[in-house]
Amino acid sequence: MGQELAIRDDRSNDGRAMAGLSDQYHAFVMRLMELGPTKRASAKAAKDVGYHPDYGYQLMRDDRVLAAIREESTKQLAGGAILGVKVMIEIAQDREHKDRYRAAKDLAALNGFTTEQRIVVEHISHDSKEQIAQIKAMAVQLGLDPKQLIAGAGIIEAEFEEVPDDE
C-alpha cells in the first residue's frame, strides 16, 4: 500500500483533532486504525504513508496524533455500540438462540429496567432447633406465648457495677 492510497481527499467528516493534522499525519492515523493493535503497527503505518518506519515511534508520541487516535477510536466505539445493540436485538428475537434470555435481560437493563433478587440464608444448627423446641415446650407448660419468649431470647438484662483497678 502506498502513500497515494492512504491519503483521502474528502476530510469533511473529520473531527477537530483529525482536521488539525496534515494530510500525511492524517493518513498515518487512518492507516494505524486499519492495522489495529498489531506488533510494529506504527512502523508499518508510517512506512505505508511515506515516512521511514522508525518515524512511527515519534508519531506515536505526538500529542496531536494521539488526540486524533482518541477521536477516531471514539467514533469506532460508537459504531461498535450500534453493532452490539443490533446483535443483542437479533439474539433476543431468535426463539431458538441459547442466549435469548440473557440478551433480552441486558437490553432491558440498558434501558433502565432492572430486577433485583435478594436471597437471605439463615443457618440454624441441629442443636439450635432442639433448643427452640425445648423453649416452646416449656413456654406452653408455663402458659407463656412461645413467640414472645423466643423473640426475646437474644436480649440479656443485667446490672453493672464499676470496679476500681487493683493498683
Buried (B, 14 or more C-beta within 10 A) or exposed (E): EEBEEBBEEEEEEBBEBBEEBEBBBBBBBBBBBEBEEEEEBBBBBBBBBBBEBEBBEEBBEBEBBBBBBEBBEEBEEEEEEEEEEEEBEEBBEEEEEEEBEEBBBBBEEEEEEEEEEEEEEEEEEEEEEEBBEEBBEEBEEEEEEBEEBBEEEEEEEEEEEEEEEEE
